[in-house]
Amino acid sequence: MSEKLPVEFVVNPEFGRDPYAAYAALREKGPVHPIEFPPGVDGFLVVDYEHGRRALNDPRLSKNPSEGPEAFRALLGQGNPVLAHNMLNSDPPDHTRLRRLVSKAFTPRRTESLRPRVQEITDRLIDAMAVKGHADLLDDFAFPLPITVICELLGVPVEDRDDFRRWSTTLITPPFDDEQVLRRVEANTAIRAYFVQTIAERRAEPRDDMISALVVARDEEELLSENELVSTLTLLLIAGHETTVNLIGNGMLALLANPGQLRLLRERPELLPSAIEEFLRYEGPVERATFRFSTDDLEIAGVHIPKRSLVHVSLGAADRDPGAFEDPDTLDITRTDNRHVAFGHGVHFCLGAPLARLEAQIAFGTLLRRLPDIALGCPPDELSWRQDGSLIRGLRALPVRF
């Protein structure tokens, strides 16, 4: 087995600039590697497509934090309780029950009904950018679009989006020191208080929104606990925008950095659906899948994984595996049979994938139509990636001009 990778492997600027080169070098040595991540927790990193895809749907790898190493359970209990009781951090049958409660809001038919509203929000945001001739595409467009949509679906004021963004960033970032632990505790306290108050308001005055529907499921049908209700709302708020923000940002950067592909997409707008799948594969918004824990001693690719070990599947590495994709480091919006794992695989496949795809299709299509001369507003080497140890792959900012 290879030497254990230090936590610094995934939290340094060099890695952030090009994680795929680092993953490729690891893949040459083998598909599974021991790693210390988060700090003080031993785990294993899977960096190829075949074993990564299997691991994502392996029932021996639990999503329940109670199955994890003691240090990680303490970390989660102290720093992230509002995310501990939802479908993402549970196994069947609890996962099945919780997922069913919110699945109706994200069916393809329900998602398609949101198209006019998503288009309206998109046009309004572009109107505001167009008068300036320049923008930070993340702050001015990629963030406010999906956060507005998920706020309206849930039934929370979009005016609170800056608080949501701050809490979200804190909650998905593993703490590396006592100050970060304190910030997570504060974020947990704040978001729990926010939703407890909102739930009380819906109990008093129900509305036509998802929070009211989940309150009914809690109070009248007893389909989930109060902790599960708060945790589910927190998950929906965070997951409802984080993925799409970085899908738009990463995808637009990929296009602007590949002018031939940008020109092709302008000439053949019917390629937009396959282009979005390629953005997801080439520079996906989630670099590593959420944590999994071995429920017994097992092997992955011949590597022994002790019971209660943390297992990371690198989605970014899997989607750049030459064993699964031809010429994987090349952006090709005409790529067919694009079986990427950017949204995961198996029972935990992203519930919001139809909504993310819809938002991306409208966002890219409208940006390219209304801002035909959009270009990077700085040299590419001045761009910086989030390197906070979170599972997210995203830029800190994306300056553009038009």
C-alpha positions as CSV (number, residue, x, y, z in Angstrom):
1,M,0.0,0.0,0.0
2,S,1.2,3.5,-0.8
3,E,2.4,6.0,1.8
4,K,-0.3,7.8,3.7
5,L,-1.2,11.2,2.0
6,P,-1.1,14.1,4.5
7,V,-4.1,16.4,4.9
8,E,-2.0,19.1,3.1
9,F,-2.4,17.0,-0.1
10,V,-5.9,18.5,-0.8
11,V,-5.5,21.9,1.0
12,N,-2.6,23.6,-0.8
13,P,-2.7,26.2,-3.7
14,E,-0.7,24.0,-6.1
15,F,-3.3,21.2,-5.7
16,G,-6.1,23.7,-6.2
17,R,-4.7,24.9,-9.5
18,D,-4.6,21.5,-11.0
19,P,-5.9,18.6,-8.9
20,Y,-6.2,16.4,-11.9
21,A,-2.5,16.1,-12.4
22,A,-2.1,15.1,-8.8
23,Y,-4.9,12.5,-9.1
24,A,-3.4,11.2,-12.3
25,A,0.0,10.6,-10.6
26,L,-1.8,8.8,-7.8
27,R,-3.8,6.7,-10.3
28,E,-0.6,5.5,-11.9
29,K,0.4,4.0,-8.5
30,G,-3.0,2.5,-7.8
31,P,-6.7,3.3,-7.4
32,V,-6.9,3.5,-3.6
33,H,-4.6,5.5,-1.2
34,P,-4.6,6.1,2.6
35,I,-5.0,9.8,3.5
36,E,-5.3,11.9,6.6
37,F,-8.5,13.9,6.1
38,P,-10.0,15.7,7.9
39,P,-7.1,16.5,10.2
40,G,-6.4,13.7,12.7
41,V,-8.7,11.3,10.9
42,D,-7.3,8.4,8.8
43,G,-9.2,7.5,5.6
44,F,-8.8,6.2,2.1
45,L,-9.0,8.1,-1.2
46,V,-10.4,6.3,-4.3
47,V,-9.1,7.9,-7.5
48,D,-10.3,5.8,-10.4
49,Y,-13.7,5.5,-12.1
50,E,-14.3,1.7,-11.8
51,H,-13.8,1.4,-8.1
52,G,-15.1,4.9,-7.3
53,R,-18.4,4.2,-9.0
54,R,-18.7,0.9,-7.2
55,A,-17.9,2.5,-3.9
56,L,-20.6,5.1,-4.3
57,N,-23.2,2.4,-4.3
58,D,-21.6,-0.1,-1.9
59,P,-23.9,-0.9,1.0
60,R,-20.9,-1.8,3.1
61,L,-20.0,1.9,3.0
62,S,-22.4,3.7,5.2
63,K,-23.4,7.4,5.1
64,N,-24.4,7.4,8.7
65,P,-21.7,9.3,10.8
66,S,-22.3,7.0,13.7
67,E,-20.5,4.3,11.7
68,G,-17.4,6.5,11.4
69,P,-14.2,6.8,13.4
70,E,-14.5,8.1,16.9
71,A,-12.6,11.3,16.2
72,F,-14.9,12.1,13.3
73,R,-18.1,11.4,15.3
74,A,-16.9,13.8,17.9
75,L,-16.1,16.4,15.2
76,L,-19.5,16.1,13.6
77,G,-21.3,16.2,16.9
78,Q,-19.5,19.3,18.1
79,G,-19.4,21.1,14.8
80,N,-22.1,20.1,12.4
81,P,-25.3,18.7,14.1
82,V,-27.7,20.5,11.8
83,L,-26.4,18.3,9.0
84,A,-26.4,15.0,10.9
85,H,-30.0,13.9,10.5
86,N,-31.0,14.1,6.8
87,M,-31.1,11.8,3.8
88,L,-27.5,12.6,2.8
89,N,-26.2,11.3,6.2
90,S,-28.4,8.2,6.5
91,D,-28.8,4.7,5.0
92,P,-32.0,2.9,4.0
93,P,-34.6,2.6,5.4
94,D,-34.2,6.1,6.9
95,H,-32.7,7.5,3.8
96,T,-35.6,6.1,1.7
97,R,-38.1,7.6,4.0
98,L,-36.5,11.1,4.1
99,R,-35.8,11.2,0.4
100,R,-39.3,10.3,-0.5
101,L,-40.6,13.3,1.5
102,V,-38.9,15.8,-0.7
103,S,-38.6,13.9,-4.0
104,K,-41.9,15.3,-5.4
105,A,-40.4,18.8,-5.5
106,F,-37.6,17.7,-7.8
107,T,-39.3,15.4,-10.3
108,P,-38.5,16.3,-14.0
109,R,-42.1,17.4,-14.5
110,R,-42.1,19.7,-11.4
111,T,-38.7,21.0,-12.3
112,E,-39.8,21.8,-15.9
113,S,-42.7,23.9,-14.5
114,L,-40.1,26.2,-12.9
115,R,-38.5,27.1,-16.3
116,P,-40.4,30.4,-16.8
117,R,-39.4,31.6,-13.3
118,V,-35.8,30.5,-13.7
119,Q,-35.7,32.3,-17.1
120,E,-37.2,35.5,-15.5
121,I,-34.6,35.5,-12.7
122,T,-31.8,34.8,-15.2
123,D,-32.8,37.7,-17.5
124,R,-33.1,40.1,-14.5
125,L,-29.6,39.3,-13.3
126,I,-28.2,39.7,-16.8
127,D,-30.0,43.1,-17.2
128,A,-28.2,44.3,-14.0
129,M,-24.8,43.1,-15.3
130,A,-25.2,44.3,-18.9
131,V,-25.4,48.0,-17.9
132,K,-21.9,47.8,-16.3
133,G,-20.1,45.9,-19.0
134,H,-18.2,43.8,-16.5
135,A,-19.1,41.5,-13.5
136,D,-17.9,38.9,-11.1
137,L,-19.9,36.1,-12.7
138,L,-20.1,34.3,-9.4
139,D,-21.3,37.1,-7.1
140,D,-23.5,38.8,-9.7
141,F,-25.0,35.8,-11.4
142,A,-24.0,32.2,-10.5
143,F,-24.8,32.6,-6.8
144,P,-28.0,34.7,-6.9
145,L,-29.7,32.5,-9.5
146,P,-29.9,29.1,-7.7
147,I,-30.2,30.7,-4.2
148,T,-33.2,32.6,-5.4
149,V,-34.8,29.5,-6.8
150,I,-34.2,27.3,-3.8
151,C,-35.3,30.1,-1.4
152,E,-38.6,30.4,-3.3
153,L,-39.1,26.6,-3.3
154,L,-38.5,26.4,0.4
155,G,-40.3,29.5,1.3
156,V,-37.6,31.6,2.9
157,P,-36.7,35.2,2.1
158,V,-34.1,35.6,-0.6
159,E,-33.0,38.7,1.2
160,D,-31.3,36.4,3.8
161,R,-29.1,34.9,1.1
162,D,-25.9,36.4,2.3
163,D,-26.4,34.7,5.7
164,F,-27.2,31.5,3.9
165,R,-24.0,31.7,1.9
166,R,-21.9,32.4,4.9
167,W,-23.4,29.5,6.9
168,S,-23.2,27.2,4.0
169,T,-19.5,27.9,3.4
170,T,-18.7,27.3,7.1
171,L,-20.7,24.1,7.4
172,I,-19.2,22.3,4.5
173,T,-15.6,23.2,5.4
174,P,-13.8,20.8,7.7
175,P,-12.4,22.6,10.7
176,F,-8.6,22.8,10.8
177,D,-8.2,24.7,14.0
178,D,-10.1,25.8,17.1
179,E,-11.3,29.0,15.5
180,Q,-12.9,27.1,12.6
181,V,-14.6,24.8,15.0
182,L,-16.0,27.8,16.8
183,R,-17.3,29.2,13.6
184,R,-19.0,26.0,12.7
185,V,-20.7,25.9,16.2
186,E,-21.9,29.5,15.6
187,A,-23.1,28.6,12.1
188,N,-25.0,25.6,13.5
189,T,-26.6,27.6,16.2
190,A,-27.6,30.4,13.8
191,I,-29.1,28.2,11.1
192,R,-30.9,26.0,13.6
193,A,-32.4,29.1,15.3
194,Y,-33.4,30.5,11.8
195,F,-35.3,27.3,10.9
196,V,-36.8,26.7,14.3
197,Q,-38.4,30.2,14.0
198,T,-39.5,29.7,10.4
199,I,-41.0,26.3,11.3
200,A,-43.0,27.9,14.1
201,E,-44.2,30.6,11.8
202,R,-45.4,27.9,9.3
203,R,-47.2,26.1,12.1
204,A,-49.1,29.2,12.9
205,E,-49.7,30.3,9.3
206,P,-49.1,27.6,6.7
207,R,-48.2,28.6,3.1
208,D,-47.8,27.0,-0.3
209,D,-44.1,26.1,0.1
210,M,-41.9,23.1,1.0
211,I,-41.4,24.1,4.6
212,S,-45.1,24.1,5.2
213,A,-45.4,20.7,3.5
214,L,-42.6,19.2,5.6
215,V,-44.2,20.7,8.8
216,V,-47.4,18.8,8.0
217,A,-45.4,15.7,7.4
218,R,-43.8,16.2,10.8
219,D,-46.9,17.2,12.8
220,E,-49.8,15.4,11.2
221,E,-48.2,12.3,9.6
222,E,-45.2,11.9,11.9
223,L,-43.0,11.0,9.0
224,L,-39.9,12.7,10.4
225,S,-38.6,14.0,13.7
226,E,-38.0,17.7,14.6
227,N,-34.2,17.2,14.2
228,E,-34.7,15.6,10.8
229,L,-36.9,18.4,9.8
230,V,-34.3,21.1,10.6
231,S,-31.5,19.0,9.1
232,T,-33.4,18.4,5.9
233,L,-34.2,22.1,5.4
234,T,-30.5,22.9,6.0
235,L,-29.4,20.3,3.5
236,L,-31.9,21.5,0.9
237,L,-30.8,25.1,1.3
238,I,-27.1,24.3,1.0
239,A,-27.2,21.6,-1.7
240,G,-29.8,23.6,-3.6
241,H,-27.3,26.3,-4.6
242,E,-23.7,25.1,-4.0
243,T,-23.6,22.7,-6.9
244,T,-25.2,25.0,-9.4
245,V,-23.1,28.0,-8.4
246,N,-19.9,26.1,-9.3
247,L,-21.4,24.3,-12.3
248,I,-22.0,27.7,-13.9
249,G,-18.7,29.2,-12.8
250,N,-16.5,26.2,-13.7
251,G,-18.4,25.6,-16.9
252,M,-18.1,29.2,-18.1
253,L,-14.4,29.2,-17.3
254,A,-14.0,26.0,-19.3
255,L,-15.7,27.6,-22.3
256,L,-13.8,30.8,-22.1
257,A,-10.5,28.9,-21.8
258,N,-11.4,26.8,-24.9
259,P,-12.5,29.3,-27.6
260,G,-13.0,26.6,-30.2
261,Q,-15.6,24.9,-28.0
262,L,-17.2,28.2,-27.2
263,R,-17.5,29.0,-30.9
264,L,-18.9,25.5,-31.6
265,L,-21.6,26.0,-28.9
266,R,-22.6,29.4,-30.3
267,E,-22.9,27.8,-33.8
268,R,-24.7,24.8,-32.6
269,P,-26.9,25.7,-29.6
270,E,-28.6,22.3,-29.8
271,L,-25.4,21.0,-28.2
272,L,-26.2,22.8,-24.9
273,P,-27.4,19.7,-23.1
274,S,-24.4,17.6,-23.9
275,A,-22.1,20.6,-23.2
276,I,-23.5,20.8,-19.7
277,E,-22.8,17.1,-19.1
278,E,-19.3,17.7,-20.3
279,F,-18.9,20.7,-17.9
280,L,-20.0,18.4,-15.1
281,R,-17.4,15.7,-16.1
282,Y,-14.5,18.0,-17.1
283,E,-14.6,20.4,-14.1
284,G,-17.4,19.2,-11.9
285,P,-18.7,21.3,-8.9
286,V,-18.0,18.6,-6.3
287,E,-14.4,17.4,-6.2
288,R,-14.9,14.6,-3.6
289,A,-18.1,12.8,-2.7
290,T,-19.4,13.2,0.8
291,F,-18.0,10.9,3.5
292,R,-18.6,7.2,3.6
293,F,-17.7,4.8,6.5
294,S,-16.9,1.1,6.3
295,T,-19.3,-0.9,8.4
296,D,-16.9,-3.9,8.5
297,D,-13.4,-4.8,7.3
298,L,-13.4,-4.9,3.5
299,E,-11.2,-4.5,0.4
300,I,-11.3,-2.0,-2.4
301,A,-9.0,-2.8,-5.3
302,G,-7.1,-5.1,-3.1
303,V,-6.5,-2.5,-0.4
304,H,-7.6,-3.4,3.1
305,I,-10.1,-1.0,4.6
306,P,-10.5,-1.5,8.3
307,K,-14.0,-1.2,10.0
308,R,-15.0,2.4,10.7
309,S,-12.6,3.9,8.2
310,L,-13.4,7.1,6.3
311,V,-13.6,6.6,2.5
312,H,-13.5,9.4,0.0
313,V,-14.4,8.9,-3.6
314,S,-12.8,11.6,-5.8
315,L,-15.5,12.4,-8.3
316,G,-13.1,14.7,-10.1
317,A,-10.5,12.0,-10.4
318,A,-13.0,9.4,-11.6
319,D,-14.3,11.7,-14.3
320,R,-10.8,12.3,-15.6
321,D,-9.9,8.6,-15.7
322,P,-8.6,7.6,-19.1
323,G,-9.8,4.1,-18.4
324,A,-13.4,5.4,-18.6
325,F,-13.2,8.5,-20.9
326,E,-11.3,9.0,-24.1
327,D,-8.9,11.9,-24.0
328,P,-10.3,12.9,-20.5
329,D,-8.3,16.1,-20.1
330,T,-9.8,17.6,-23.2
331,L,-13.1,19.6,-23.1
332,D,-15.4,18.1,-25.8
333,I,-19.0,19.3,-25.8
334,T,-19.9,16.7,-28.4
335,R,-18.9,13.8,-26.2
336,T,-21.5,11.0,-26.2
337,D,-22.2,8.3,-23.6
338,N,-20.9,10.7,-20.9
339,R,-21.5,8.5,-17.8
340,H,-19.8,10.9,-15.4
341,V,-20.3,10.7,-11.7
342,A,-20.5,14.4,-10.9
343,F,-23.9,13.9,-9.3
344,G,-22.8,10.7,-7.6
345,H,-24.2,7.3,-8.3
346,G,-26.6,4.8,-6.7
347,V,-29.1,5.5,-4.0
348,H,-27.5,8.8,-3.1
349,F,-27.5,10.2,-6.6
350,C,-28.2,13.9,-6.3
351,L,-31.9,14.5,-5.9
352,G,-31.6,18.0,-7.3
353,A,-29.9,17.0,-10.5
354,P,-32.9,17.8,-12.7
355,L,-33.1,21.3,-11.2
356,A,-29.3,21.9,-11.5
357,R,-29.4,20.9,-15.2
358,L,-32.4,23.1,-15.9
359,E,-30.8,26.1,-14.2
360,A,-27.5,25.5,-16.1
361,Q,-29.3,25.2,-19.5
362,I,-31.1,28.4,-19.0
363,A,-28.0,30.2,-17.5
364,F,-25.6,29.2,-20.3
365,G,-28.0,29.6,-23.1
366,T,-29.1,33.1,-22.0
367,L,-25.5,34.3,-21.2
368,L,-24.2,33.2,-24.6
369,R,-27.2,34.7,-26.4
370,R,-27.4,38.0,-24.6
371,L,-23.6,38.6,-24.0
372,P,-22.1,37.3,-27.3
373,D,-18.7,38.9,-26.6
374,I,-18.3,37.7,-23.0
375,A,-14.6,37.2,-22.2
376,L,-12.4,36.7,-19.1
377,G,-11.8,39.9,-17.3
378,C,-8.3,38.9,-16.0
379,P,-5.5,36.6,-17.1
380,P,-6.3,33.0,-16.4
381,D,-3.4,32.6,-14.0
382,E,-4.8,35.3,-11.7
383,L,-7.9,33.2,-11.0
384,S,-7.9,31.3,-7.7
385,W,-9.8,28.2,-6.6
386,R,-11.4,27.6,-3.2
387,Q,-8.9,25.7,-1.2
388,D,-10.6,25.4,2.1
389,G,-10.6,21.6,2.5
390,S,-14.3,21.4,1.5
391,L,-15.6,18.9,-1.0
392,I,-16.4,21.6,-3.4
393,R,-14.5,22.5,-6.6
394,G,-15.1,26.2,-7.3
395,L,-13.5,29.5,-8.0
396,R,-13.3,32.3,-5.5
397,A,-14.3,34.8,-8.2
398,L,-14.8,34.9,-12.0
399,P,-14.3,38.3,-13.5
400,V,-15.8,38.8,-17.0
401,R,-16.2,41.6,-19.4
402,F,-18.6,42.1,-22.3
